[in-house]
C-alpha cells in the first residue's frame, strides 16, 4: 500500500495523484506540487489515502509543500492579469490573420509560463504569434489547441435537462461516447436529441451503459423466436432495464401481443444482429458518425494530460 493525495488544478478538472511525502494534508488545502511542467499550485480534493500500488499507472510525483500565504497571493496576482492577456492575444491573432478561436488563458502560479487555449479546424502555424506574445509578456508562452468539449467546459451553460452541464459541475474527465451506446439504450438516433451544447454526443450516454451491456447479454434480440405461456412467438420489443420482452403471438388469423419477464420465456432461436434503418434514420446515423469521428479528434486535443 502507498499513501496518496488527489490534487485538482482547475475547477472540475481532472484529479491527479501525488505522494504527500509524509505530510498530513486535509481536503481543501492548497499545495505546491512537482509536475513535468514545473511546480504547480493546486487544491487537495482527496486527503491522505492508502491505495494499492498496483492500481497506479505511473510513478507518483511529490508534494513540495503546503502552499504559503505568499504562494496564494502570487497566484491571485497572476490570475488577475489573465483578462488583459486575453485581449492582447486576440489583437495579435487578428494582426496575423490566424483562423483560430481563443478560448481562455492560464498563468502558472509563479508567472513562469502563460498558456493560451484555442480551437481551430486544422493545424495552425502560430510561431510568429508566440514570438510577439513572448515579447509582450516576458515569460514562456504556450499555445494549446483543445477540443470543443473542453471549450464548453470552460465557458459553462445548461443542458437540455435544464441542469448545469455535467462537465461544468462534476465531470472531471471526458469519457469516450459512441453511437453504439445510443443504439443499445434504444434512444432516438436523432442528432439534435443526443448531442450536447458542444455539438458532440452527450456525455450522459456513458453513465448507464455498463448496466445496459450486462442486461443485453441475457435478453434475446428483436426478431428472436421464443416459447412462452401462450405459445410460440416472436420478440417485437424489449424493455431492457426491466428485463421485459414484448412477444407477438398468433391464434389462427388473429395476432395479439403479450409482455413477459425474461424468466418466463424460453429462447428457441435468437435473431441475427441487424441495422435495418429507414432512409431518414440512415441520414441521422451518417450525421452521428461524423460527430463520433470529431469526438475522437477532440479526445486527442483534450487539455487533460499526464503531468
FIKEZA-493414 format. One line per 5 residues: number of its first residue (from 1); their letters; for each residue x, y, z of N, C-alpha, C. Coordinates in steps of 0.02 Angstrom, whole numbers, plus 50000, padded with zeros to 5 digits. Last residue first. Layout:
NUM> A> X:Y:Z:X:Y:Z:X:Y:Z | ...
END
This chain:
307> XXXXX> 50032:50732:49195:50079:50783:49218:50130:50753:49267 | 49936:50692:49055:49976:50667:49111:50026:50720:49131 | 49799:50808:49021:49859:50771:49002:49894:50744:49064 | 49664:50881:48962:49682:50837:49017:49740:50793:48996 | 49631:50944:48847:49680:50979:48889:49699:50937:48950
302> XXXXX> 49624:50848:48696:49599:50863:48763:49653:50897:48804 | 49650:50809:48569:49666:50878:48586:49644:50897:48656 | 49600:50682:48565:49672:50690:48556:49695:50760:48576 | 49465:50709:48577:49498:50673:48631:49574:50680:48627 | 49436:50766:48453:49436:50809:48513:49473:50776:48570
297> XXXXX> 49436:50650:48376:49487:50701:48363:49493:50747:48424 | 49322:50590:48429:49386:50556:48435:49445:50604:48424 | 49226:50682:48388:49237:50673:48460:49304:50637:48473 | 49229:50663:48251:49252:50727:48278:49268:50722:48353 | 49171:50536:48247:49240:50545:48224:49270:50610:48251
292> XXXXX> 49043:50567:48296:49084:50518:48332:49158:50526:48312 | 48995:50653:48199:49006:50679:48267:49052:50633:48306 | 48985:50562:48093:49030:50619:48087:49047:50647:48155 | 48887:50480:48145:48953:50451:48133:49005:50506:48125 | 48778:50566:48142:48806:50546:48207:48876:50516:48200
287> XXXXX> 48757:50570:48004:48773:50632:48040:48805:50616:48107 | 48722:50438:47982:48782:50465:47949:48805:50529:47984 | 48603:50434:48056:48660:50392:48076:48725:50418:48045 | 48520:50517:47983:48538:50536:48051:48601:50499:48074 | 48511:50437:47869:48541:50503:47863:48563:50528:47932
282> XXXXX> 48445:50327:47924:48511:50318:47895:48547:50384:47887 | 48323:50384:47959:48368:50362:48012:48439:50351:47986 | 48272:50405:47829:48284:50462:47874:48333:50444:47929 | 48262:50271:47783:48305:50320:47749:48323:50378:47794 | 48265:50155:47924:48233:50188:47868:48280:50242:47840
277> XXXXX> 48374:50016:47958:48350:50083:47973:48315:50112:47912 | 48439:49876:48023:48389:49898:47974:48359:49964:47996 | 48549:49803:48071:48550:49876:48075:48499:49904:48025 | 48551:49654:48175:48541:49691:48112:48542:49766:48125 | 48598:49499:48231:48603:49570:48246:48599:49608:48180
272> XXXXX> 48475:49370:48219:48540:49399:48198:48539:49473:48216 | 48388:49301:48361:48391:49334:48296:48461:49359:48282 | 48377:49135:48431:48391:49206:48437:48398:49236:48367 | 48257:49018:48461:48306:49039:48411:48316:49115:48417 | 48200:48998:48587:48206:48941:48540:48260:48957:48488
267> XXXXX> 48206:49044:48751:48228:49064:48684:48238:49001:48642 | 48068:49051:48854:48124:49009:48834:48143:49028:48762 | 48007:49158:48986:48011:49137:48916:48071:49090:48906 | 48011:49207:49114:47950:49171:49094:47950:49149:49021 | 48122:49282:49138:48121:49215:49168:48061:49173:49144
262> XXXXX> 48088:49405:49079:48138:49362:49047:48135:49290:49073 | 47911:49432:49078:47977:49440:49109:48025:49389:49077 | 47813:49485:48939:47836:49434:48985:47902:49454:49017 | 47666:49543:48858:47731:49559:48888:47749:49505:48939 | 47589:49507:48700:47593:49499:48772:47664:49518:48796
257> XXXXX> 47475:49529:48565:47540:49543:48596:47536:49534:48672 | 47404:49442:48423:47400:49481:48485:47469:49485:48517 | 47311:49403:48279:47377:49418:48307:47368:49460:48370 | 47209:49280:48203:47216:49336:48250:47288:49341:48275 | 47201:49165:48133:47209:49225:48094:47220:49287:48139
252> XXXXX> 47275:49069:48254:47239:49065:48191:47253:49128:48150 | 47350:49169:48346:47300:49118:48362:47254:49112:48301 | 47516:49224:48380:47461:49213:48331:47415:49158:48356 | 47612:49355:48458:47585:49287:48456:47528:49283:48405 | 47752:49442:48501:47698:49441:48452:47676:49368:48444
247> XXXXX> 47804:49505:48657:47802:49448:48611:47741:49453:48566 | 47920:49604:48739:47853:49604:48708:47852:49551:48653 | 48007:49578:48893:48003:49574:48819:47931:49575:48797 | 48102:49650:49024:48036:49629:48999:48037:49629:48923 | 48200:49708:49105:48208:49639:49081:48140:49610:49061
242> XXXXX> 48202:49839:49136:48153:49799:49173:48160:49724:49157 | 48298:49884:49045:48311:49891:49117:48264:49848:49159 | 48236:49851:48916:48300:49824:48938:48308:49826:49014 | 48107:49798:48845:48117:49848:48897:48178:49826:48937 | 48080:49764:48674:48119:49748:48735:48120:49808:48781
237> XXXXX> 47982:49685:48545:48000:49743:48586:48036:49721:48649 | 47957:49570:48482:47949:49631:48442:47964:49694:48482 | 47990:49400:48465:48006:49460:48505:47998:49521:48460 | 47861:49287:48423:47921:49324:48402:47929:49387:48444 | 47808:49128:48497:47800:49193:48464:47867:49225:48448
232> XXXXX> 47710:48994:48552:47774:49015:48523:47763:49080:48485 | 47607:49005:48703:47629:48975:48640:47697:49001:48618 | 47582:49064:48823:47527:49061:48775:47549:49036:48706 | 47704:49058:48893:47644:49026:48921:47589:49016:48869 | 47829:49039:48763:47802:49068:48824:47736:49033:48843
227> XXXXX> 47973:49034:48667:47916:48995:48692:47894:49026:48757 | 48030:49136:48529:48031:49114:48599:47968:49074:48616 | 48139:49200:48410:48081:49156:48420:48085:49129:48491 | 48188:49372:48383:48201:49305:48409:48136:49266:48419 | 48157:49500:48350:48151:49450:48297:48165:49379:48321
222> XXXXX> 48275:49579:48453:48212:49587:48415:48212:49536:48358 | 48365:49458:48556:48360:49515:48511:48290:49520:48481 | 48351:49417:48734:48351:49399:48662:48346:49463:48620 | 48463:49458:48871:48400:49467:48835:48406:49444:48762 | 48589:49449:48924:48540:49398:48944:48477:49400:48902
217> XXXXX> 48658:49555:48874:48688:49489:48867:48638:49434:48881 | 48585:49664:48917:48576:49643:48848:48608:49574:48834 | 48634:49683:49046:48566:49656:49038:48555:49630:48966 | 48763:49733:49022:48754:49673:49063:48685:49641:49051 | 48736:49848:48946:48776:49794:48917:48765:49729:48955
212> XXXXX> 48664:49925:49041:48632:49902:48979:48670:49843:48949 | 48766:49948:49135:48705:49912:49155:48669:49884:49094 | 48856:50023:49059:48877:49958:49086:48817:49916:49106 | 48782:50141:49030:48800:50094:48978:48819:50025:49004 | 48745:50248:49106:48710:50185:49119:48732:50129:49071
207> XXXXX> 48839:50350:49061:48826:50336:49131:48796:50268:49145 | 48853:50382:48927:48902:50335:48956:48879:50310:49025 | 48766:50480:48896:48755:50415:48865:48798:50361:48897 | 48815:50597:48950:48773:50556:48993:48753:50490:48961 | 48883:50665:48849:48922:50625:48896:48879:50578:48936
202> XXXXX> 48813:50666:48685:48808:50685:48755:48847:50637:48800 | 48915:50699:48542:48870:50654:48578:48872:50668:48653 | 48937:50878:48510:48959:50808:48510:48908:50765:48547 | 48899:51007:48529:48889:50979:48462:48914:50908:48456 | 48903:51059:48653:48966:51061:48616:48958:51035:48545
197> XXXXX> 48783:51031:48708:48796:51101:48689:48858:51107:48646 | 48757:50864:48637:48760:50913:48690:48772:50984:48663 | 48643:50756:48555:48703:50797:48552:48700:50850:48607 | 48525:50690:48544:48578:50657:48583:48645:50693:48577 | 48438:50767:48469:48415:50742:48533:48470:50711:48576
192> XXXXX> 48498:50796:48349:48478:50853:48391:48457:50831:48461 | 48516:50668:48289:48573:50706:48315:48554:50763:48362 | 48420:50532:48327:48413:50600:48301:48469:50642:48331 | 48400:50401:48365:48463:50419:48333:48458:50487:48298 | 48326:50375:48524:48319:50400:48455:48386:50422:48427
187> XXXXX> 48386:50234:48613:48373:50306:48610:48368:50326:48537 | 48420:50106:48659:48357:50116:48622:48336:50190:48623 | 48540:50078:48708:48493:50107:48757:48426:50124:48725 | 48603:50037:48594:48590:49987:48645:48543:50012:48698 | 48613:50161:48525:48575:50105:48497:48556:50055:48551
182> XXXXX> 48696:50236:48609:48628:50259:48596:48584:50202:48570 | 48812:50158:48600:48780:50167:48665:48707:50189:48656 | 48849:50171:48467:48828:50105:48491:48790:50111:48558 | 48901:50296:48457:48833:50286:48432:48805:50219:48459 | 48996:50336:48608:48987:50310:48541:48914:50303:48522
177> XXXXX> 49120:50422:48702:49049:50409:48692:49040:50386:48619 | 49248:50420:48822:49230:50409:48752:49156:50390:48747 | 49242:50548:48949:49244:50478:48928:49225:50473:48854 | 49332:50678:49025:49287:50658:48971:49297:50584:48954 | 49334:50709:49199:49369:50684:49141:49319:50662:49088
172> XXXXX> 49250:50762:49296:49321:50782:49296:49358:50761:49234 | 49095:50823:49315:49132:50777:49272:49204:50799:49265 | 49025:50919:49387:49057:50865:49424:49102:50820:49381 | 49003:51044:49312:48983:51035:49382:49020:50979:49418 | 49037:51047:49181:49049:51109:49219:49034:51100:49293
167> XXXXX> 48998:50927:49130:49069:50943:49126:49087:51006:49166 | 48858:50935:49145:48897:50888:49186:48971:50907:49188 | 48781:51096:49150:48816:51044:49112:48859:51000:49158 | 48642:51118:49259:48708:51140:49237:48743:51081:49202 | 48482:51067:49189:48532:51073:49242:48598:51097:49213
162> XXXXX> 48399:51046:49084:48387:51105:49125:48438:51116:49180 | 48422:50951:48992:48387:50928:49052:48370:50987:49098 | 48503:51010:48900:48431:51006:48883:48390:50981:48942 | 48616:51106:49009:48599:51055:48959:48524:51055:48945 | 48694:51266:49025:48646:51216:49048:48630:51168:48991
157> XXXXX> 48866:51325:49050:48799:51325:49021:48755:51272:49051 | 49043:51354:49007:48986:51339:49051:48920:51341:49014 | 49175:51373:48960:49125:51427:48953:49067:51417:49001 | 49243:51255:48986:49270:51318:49012:49219:51374:49010 | 49164:51162:48920:49178:51152:48992:49203:51217:49023
152> XXXXX> 49173:51207:48790:49109:51215:48825:49119:51207:48901 | 49308:51169:48766:49286:51239:48759:49222:51251:48799 | 49308:51032:48780:49346:51072:48828:49324:51145:48827 | 49233:51007:48666:49205:50987:48731:49242:51024:48787 | 49312:51049:48562:49254:51090:48578:49222:51069:48645
147> XXXXX> 49488:51033:48611:49427:51014:48575:49368:51056:48598 | 49633:51143:48593:49589:51099:48631:49527:51083:48589 | 49801:51187:48576:49738:51176:48541:49696:51126:48580 | 49897:51304:48659:49873:51235:48662:49805:51229:48629 | 50045:51390:48667:49978:51390:48637:49955:51318:48631
142> XXXXX> 50146:51464:48789:50124:51401:48758:50055:51410:48730 | 50287:51560:48833:50219:51559:48804:50206:51490:48775 | 50379:51626:48967:50370:51571:48920:50297:51569:48897 | 50384:51809:48968:50383:51744:49001:50375:51690:48948 | 50351:51939:48923:50417:51925:48953:50417:51860:48994
137> XXXXX> 50240:51986:48855:50231:51962:48924:50296:51942:48960 | 50290:52031:48729:50244:52071:48770:50245:52051:48843 | 50371:51929:48681:50399:51997:48686:50356:52041:48731 | 50281:51825:48676:50338:51820:48722:50370:51889:48733 | 50197:51870:48575:50171:51864:48643:50227:51860:48694
132> XXXXX> 50282:51863:48463:50252:51926:48483:50229:51925:48556 | 50310:51724:48461:50364:51773:48468:50338:51840:48493 | 50182:51672:48438:50217:51657:48501:50273:51707:48513 | 50160:51719:48307:50117:51741:48362:50151:51730:48429 | 50252:51646:48236:50261:51719:48241:50218:51748:48297
127> XXXXX> 50196:51515:48253:50263:51531:48277:50275:51606:48285 | 50077:51454:48219:50073:51512:48263:50143:51533:48289 | 49994:51376:48106:50064:51397:48113:50065:51461:48154 | 49877:51253:48148:49890:51324:48141:49965:51337:48151 | 49774:51123:48084:49836:51144:48116:49849:51217:48100
122> XXXXX> 49595:51152:48093:49655:51114:48073:49716:51138:48111 | 49498:51223:48159:49478:51166:48118:49537:51123:48098 | 49525:51265:48332:49536:51277:48261:49517:51214:48223 | 49535:51345:48492:49508:51293:48448:49519:51314:48376 | 49652:51372:48628:49614:51392:48569:49585:51332:48534
117> XXXXX> 49734:51442:48768:49695:51386:48741:49653:51410:48682 | 49894:51487:48823:49833:51509:48789:49800:51448:48758 | 49991:51503:48967:49962:51456:48918:49898:51486:48890 | 50140:51560:49026:50072:51582:49010:50046:51538:48954 | 50257:51539:49160:50229:51517:49095:50158:51543:49088
112> XXXXX> 50292:51597:49278:50347:51574:49234:50322:51548:49167 | 50203:51638:49376:50212:51681:49318:50266:51658:49269 | 50171:51554:49477:50228:51599:49489:50245:51641:49428 | 50062:51482:49427:50053:51521:49489:50110:51570:49502 | 50042:51512:49252:50067:51471:49307:50068:51514:49369
107> XXXXX> 49894:51578:49181:49961:51591:49205:49980:51536:49254 | 49791:51535:49048:49810:51520:49117:49882:51540:49129 | 49649:51577:48945:49721:51576:48959:49733:51563:49033 | 49531:51535:48812:49549:51551:48881:49625:51555:48888 | 49504:51538:48673:49454:51517:48721:49470:51542:48791
102> XXXXX> 49517:51599:48509:49546:51599:48576:49492:51586:48627 | 49512:51516:48362:49468:51549:48410:49499:51542:48480 | 49591:51546:48203:49587:51511:48267:49543:51551:48315 | 49667:51586:48079:49600:51558:48083:49594:51514:48146 | 49758:51738:48086:49756:51666:48100:49684:51643:48110
97> XXXXX> 49810:51867:48058:49758:51836:48015:49752:51761:48024 | 49893:51940:48137:49924:51887:48096:49874:51851:48052 | 49797:52023:48197:49852:52053:48160:49884:52002:48113 | 49719:51931:48266:49690:51969:48210:49744:51998:48166 | 49813:51893:48361:49784:51842:48316:49755:51876:48255
92> XXXXX> 49833:52012:48429:49888:51984:48390:49864:51931:48341 | 49710:52026:48493:49733:52078:48447:49788:52051:48401 | 49711:51913:48575:49661:51919:48522:49681:51971:48470 | 49813:51950:48664:49823:51893:48620:49774:51896:48561 | 49754:52056:48731:49814:52069:48691:49827:52011:48642
87> XXXXX> 49647:51991:48795:49634:52046:48747:49694:52057:48702 | 49715:51899:48878:49669:51875:48827:49658:51929:48773 | 49782:51984:48966:49821:51942:48921:49778:51916:48864 | 49676:52037:49037:49714:52082:48994:49755:52042:48943 | 49639:51919:49106:49591:51953:49062:49626:52000:49013
82> XXXXX> 49753:51887:49184:49734:51844:49127:49685:51878:49079 | 49789:51953:49297:49817:51978:49235:49790:51941:49173 | 49741:51883:49404:49709:51947:49389:49733:51977:49323 | 49830:51778:49412:49762:51764:49387:49727:51829:49367 | 49938:51842:49473:49944:51824:49401:49876:51806:49371
77> XXXXX> 49882:51861:49602:49909:51917:49563:49912:51901:49489 | 49852:51733:49645:49797:51780:49634:49820:51838:49590 | 49984:51683:49660:49937:51651:49613:49880:51699:49595 | 50031:51766:49760:50064:51767:49695:50017:51738:49642 | 49948:51727:49865:49945:51797:49841:49976:51803:49771
72> XXXXX> 49991:51593:49880:49921:51608:49862:49915:51679:49834 | 50125:51610:49917:50108:51572:49857:50038:51591:49832 | 50106:51680:50039:50141:51713:49984:50126:51678:49918 | 50048:51583:50116:50009:51642:50100:50040:51680:50041 | 50098:51423:50044:50102:51477:50094:50056:51535:50072
67> XXXXX> 50046:51257:50018:50053:51325:49992:50053:51376:50049 | 50149:51127:50075:50083:51158:50080:50091:51231:50060 | 50266:51064:49953:50248:51096:50017:50174:51114:50016 | 50280:50964:49855:50338:51002:49878:50325:51033:49946 | 50229:50803:49827:50206:50867:49853:50268:50903:49879
62> XXXXX> 50294:50714:49682:50290:50730:49753:50257:50798:49766 | 50229:50585:49572:50271:50643:49586:50253:50668:49655 | 50225:50408:49561:50197:50470:49588:50249:50525:49594 | 50234:50318:49408:50264:50335:49473:50238:50402:49497 | 50073:50265:49340:50137:50300:49335:50167:50312:49404
57> XXXXX> 49961:50192:49379:49992:50177:49314:50062:50209:49307 | 49908:50109:49523:49937:50171:49496:49975:50155:49432 | 49875:49987:49571:49821:50025:49538:49847:50090:49506 | 49981:49939:49642:49971:49910:49576:49917:49948:49537 | 49971:49996:49768:50019:50025:49721:50009:50000:49650
52> XXXXX> 49817:50029:49839:49861:49976:49815:49906:50005:49760 | 49815:50171:49951:49789:50133:49893:49841:50079:49875 | 49766:50279:50080:49808:50223:50060:49775:50185:50003 | 49765:50456:50084:49727:50394:50075:49775:50339:50052 | 49744:50623:50126:49788:50565:50131:49747:50500:50130
47> XXXXX> 49603:50691:50029:49653:50692:50083:49693:50627:50084 | 49568:50758:49879:49566:50692:49913:49622:50693:49965 | 49593:50884:49843:49522:50865:49844:49513:50794:49872 | 49700:51017:49859:49691:50946:49879:49617:50931:49883 | 49734:51122:49723:49694:51111:49784:49688:51036:49797
42> XXXXX> 49893:51193:49667:49829:51159:49660:49794:51150:49727 | 50024:51249:49570:49982:51266:49628:49914:51233:49619 | 50177:51171:49519:50109:51194:49507:50072:51204:49573 | 50339:51170:49445:50299:51173:49505:50230:51202:49489 | 50346:51085:49284:50371:51129:49337:50326:51127:49397
37> XXXXX> 50288:50994:49203:50291:51062:49177:50317:51112:49229 | 50281:50879:49274:50326:50879:49216:50335:50949:49188 | 50275:50938:49447:50246:50909:49386:50298:50911:49330 | 50256:50948:49621:50304:50939:49566:50268:50908:49506 | 50150:51068:49703:50170:51000:49685:50219:51002:49626
32> XXXXX> 50085:51152:49838:50130:51159:49781:50158:51090:49766 | 49911:51166:49889:49978:51136:49892:50019:51155:49831 | 49775:51204:49996:49813:51219:49935:49884:51195:49942 | 49650:51098:50062:49714:51132:50073:49748:51145:50005 | 49541:51021:50037:49531:51093:50035:49595:51133:50045
27> XXXXX> 49581:50891:50150:49543:50912:50091:49531:50987:50094 | 49745:50896:50225:49672:50892:50228:49640:50915:50163 | 49888:50804:50240:49856:50858:50203:49781:50848:50201 | 50030:50770:50319:49959:50757:50328:49921:50816:50296 | 50178:50717:50233:50135:50772:50258:50063:50748:50266
22> XXXXX> 50249:50616:50173:50244:50615:50246:50201:50671:50275 | 50232:50644:50035:50299:50650:50067:50294:50655:50143 | 50118:50627:49960:50120:50683:50007:50185:50690:50045 | 50121:50600:49791:50148:50573:49853:50153:50631:49902 | 49969:50622:49695:50037:50640:49715:50055:50606:49781
17> XXXXX> 49857:50617:49556:49880:50590:49620:49953:50606:49632 | 49732:50728:49492:49796:50695:49485:49820:50673:49555 | 49576:50749:49415:49612:50741:49479:49676:50702:49467 | 49526:50873:49295:49548:50805:49311:49585:50804:49378 | 49415:51005:49352:49466:50975:49310:49483:50904:49332
12> XXXXX> 49331:51081:49428:49302:51024:49393:49351:50992:49344 | 49447:51209:49418:49381:51191:49442:49352:51136:49397 | 49614:51144:49411:49561:51187:49385:49495:51163:49413 | 49691:51055:49481:49721:51120:49464:49671:51169:49436 | 49680:50942:49616:49647:50969:49556:49675:51040:49544
7> XXXXX> 49745:50795:49687:49750:50867:49678:49717:50887:49613 | 49744:50673:49814:49718:50693:49748:49718:50769:49743 | 49880:50582:49887:49827:50633:49892:49804:50648:49821 | 49929:50420:49955:49923:50470:49901:49877:50526:49924 | 50030:50288:50013:49988:50345:50030:49989:50396:49974
2> XX> 50016:50115:49969:50053:50178:49965:50005:50235:49980 | 50042:49940:50000:50000:50000:50000:50044:50063:50000
END
